[in-house]
Amino acid sequence: MNGSEATGHVIADDLWAGVTPDPARRLLVAALGAFADRGYHATTTRDIAAQAAMSPAAVYIHYPTKEDILYRIAMVGHQRALELIEGAARGVADPRERVAALVRTFARWHAAHHATARVITDEISALTPRHFAEIAALQQRIERIARDTVAEGVRGGVFRVPDIPGATRAVMSLITDISRWFGHQHRQTPDQVAELYSELILQMLGSLLSGALERNPVTPTASPPRQASVLAQGARRSPGRCGRTRPGCPGGRSAGSPR
């Protein structure tokens, strides 16, 4: 599928086009689908090989361990999310417009790549400490861009929040949780979700780009998203599944999404 992930975890090829050689890419995409369906700990390397139509021995030619596959998925996903965030912020002087652009971009990515976003948010606790630290550094960079923009808006009097770090975590939490509910019989497109979230978050921060919802109507759904989690809270950790620890979760518990 080109550019989005539908229900059933069809994985977008554009995100993984840079993974070479082709067998390594096939194994990575197969692993991503298996992790999204079963979870990291319930997936074996034999499951990954079978889904890629390859022999179990082929996995170890390209990835020494299952954790190396998860690390590569998390690295590619977070790097892409960071590139998009940096591009959205570049050249936008007004902090309101910049927050709107950041939210639209990040929310659209979490909806269009919801399987990837969910895996790199929910399964990050399985990474080794060294790999975890590398991903946490990317998460911190993503959150810093959002936090600095919110702070600039507060200084300029366009946002009204008493706690800038807390407000930033709330913003990241709302966005990363999209990956947990998008695609489950919801009719919104990624663009519709992006517009809705940009309007809601601007209102939450005490600002409003008037008319955005009227220009881009979104049909409400009966079921709200589940409890939010934070993609990018740096290297702080809290108890996670299977007795492991994870960041305070972006793309996580940081792109980034978190049971």
N, C-alpha and C positions, 0 to 999 in steps of 0.2 A: 504494500500500500504506500502511496506517495504522500509523505508529509503529515500523517496523523495515525493515531492508533485507535481502532474501533473496538467494540466489545469482542471478546474472544481473544484479545491480546494480539491482534495483527500488528506487527512491529514496523514502524516507519523506516524504510531503507535509507532515507537521506541522512539520518543521524549517525549511521554506522558505515557510511560509504568510505570513510578514511581508514577503517580497520582492514589491514591486509596481513597475509594473503587471504584469498577468498575462503579457504577452509576455516581460518581463524574467525572471520566475520560470521560465517554460518554457525559456528559453535557459539559465538557470543550472542547472536540473535536467538538461537535455540535456548540458551541458558536464560536469557531475559524472559522469554515466554514461559519457561518452566518455573522460574522464580516468581513471576507474577501469578501463575496459577496455583502453585503448591507452597510457595515460600522457600527461602534459601535453604533452611535446615532440612526440609523434607525432600529436597531435590538431590539426586545422586548424579555422579558423573555419567553413569550409564543412562540415566534419564536424558541428560543433555545430548549424549552421543546419539541415542535413538531418535530424538526429536530432530537432530541435524542430519539423520540418515547416514551416520558415519560410525566407525568402530569405536569402542571405548578407548582403545589405545591411542586413537587419533587426538583425543582431548589433550593428553599429556605432551604431545608434540608441540602444541601451541600454548598451553597453559599448565604450568607445573602443578597447580592445585585448583580446586573449585573456588577458593577465596580469591585467587588471581583473576578469575573471570569476573567475579563481583566487583573487584577493585577496578578493572578496566571499564566495566559498565558505569560505575560511579564516577570515574574520572572523566569519561567522555561526556556523560550527561551533565555533570557540574560545569565542565569547561564550556560546553555549548550554552548552558543557561547564563553563565557569566558573560560570554560574548554578547548575547542578546541584551542583557541588562546594561552593559557598558554602551552598546550601540544606541539603546533607547534614551540613555541619559545624555549622550553627547550632543552638545550644541543647543540644548533646551535651557534657556536662562530662567524662565519663570518656574519657581519651585512647584506651583500647583500643576502646571502643564507637565513638568518633569515627573512628578509623582503619578499623574494620570498615565503617562507614557510607560513608566516602569511597571505599574500595576497591570496595564493592558498586556504588555509584552510577557510578563512573568505568568499571569493568569492564563493567557492564550497557550503558552508553552506547556503548562501543567495539564491543560485540558487536551490539547492535541497529542501530547506524549504522556498520557496519564499512566500507562503501564510502566514506562521507564521511570517516571517521577515517583511512582509509588514504591518501586523496588529500591531506588537509590535513597529514598527517605526511610522506609521501614526496615530495611535489611542492613543498614550501615553498621550496626553493632557487631556484625559478624566479621568485620575487617580486623586485620592485625593492628596493633598500636601504631606502627609506622605508616601503614596505608591510611588508617583512620586520621592521623595527623595531617596528611596531605590533603585529604578531602575536607577536613575541618578548615584548613586554610582557605580553600576556595569558598566555603560557606561563609566565612568571615568577610571575605571580599564582597560577596553578594550583599550581605546584610549591611556592610559599611556604606555602600552606595545608597541604599534606601535610608539608612539612619542619617547620613549627612544631608540628604535632600530634605528630610523632615525637619532636621535642626535648622537648616537655612530658612525654611518656611516659617518656623516659629520665631526666629530672629527678625524676619521681615514682617511679622504680624499677620501672615496669611493663614497660618495654622494655629490652633489653640489646643495644645495638649500639655498636661502637667508633667508628663514623664516621657521624654523622647525615646530612650531605649525600650521602655515598656510598650509605647505606641508602635515602634518599629517591629517588635516581636509579634504584636497582635496582627499587624499587616501581613508579615511573613506567614504567620500561622493560618490566617484565612486563606491565603493563596495556595499554600502547599497542600491543604486538605482537599483541594479540588480533585486531586488525583485519586482520592479514595471513593468519590461518589460519581465522578463524571463517567458517562457511558452506560450507567446502569438504568436504562429505560428513561433517561433524561433527554429531552428534545432540544435543548439548547445546542447551538454550535459553539466551537471555541471562541469565535469572535463575539457572539452574544454574551457569553460568560465574561469575557474580558471587559466589555463595555459596562456590564452590570457591576462588576467588582470595582472598577475604577471609580464609578459614581458613588458606590457605597463607602469605599475607603476614604474618598475625599470628604464625604459628609462626616465620617467618623473622626477625621482629623480637624474638623471644624471649618471646612471649606466646601465649595460647590462650583462645579463647572455647569452652569445652568443649561437645561435643555438636553443634556446628553441622553437621558432615558427616553425622552420624547422622540429624539431623532433615531434612537436605536431600541425600539420596544423589545422587551424580553418577556415571554410567557412564564409566569411563576409556576413553580412545582409544589406539590403538596408536601413532600418530604424535604426538610432542610438538610444541609450537609451534617455529617457526624462531628463530634467534638474536634476542634481544630488542634493542630500540632504545629511546631515551628521547624522550618527547614534549616534556618541558619542561626544558631545560637553559639557559634564558635565551638570551642573544645570542651565546654561544660558537658557532663554526662549525668544521666539519671538511670535508675534501674530499668532494664528492658526485658524482652522475652528471653526465655531459656537461661535466666540468671545472668545474662550478659549486660553490659552497660552501653548506652548510646548517648549522642548529644542531646541537649535539652529540647530538640526538635518537637530543600530546598533545592532541597532539593533539594535541617534535618534533625530529625531524630536519630537540608542542609539541611537548581536549579534548584528547591528544592523541598520529603512528603508521606509525609507520614498516613493486643488486638490480634 
